[in-house]
Amino acid sequence: MDLTAIVTWIIFGAIVGVIARFLMPGRDPMGPFATIVLGIVGSFVGGFLAQVVFAGNTPWPPPTSGWIGSIIGAFVVLAIYRYSQGRRVVA
């Protein structure tokens, strides 16, 4: 993997993470690094969901999905993140 691919993944992850956080209502106290990771992981989750939905007609291992699949995957990751955090009580 060369430097161009790494920079492309970081930019793609940042854009997808920002879009997912903007479209999903509610506050998320995430920094820029967590938003980038959200977008990159969301892309892989979107590829996995495409594998499940299309009954294995996509190559295995699941490829990274396109923009829409990546945003949907980021939604799923963000929902799991919120659910795992639970409600916090500030005293």
Secondary structure, DSSP 8 states (H G I E B T S, - for coil): --HHHHHHHHHHHHHHHHHHHHHS-S-----HHHHHHHHHHHHHHHHHHHHHHTTT-S-SS-----HHHHHHHHHHHHHHHHHHH------
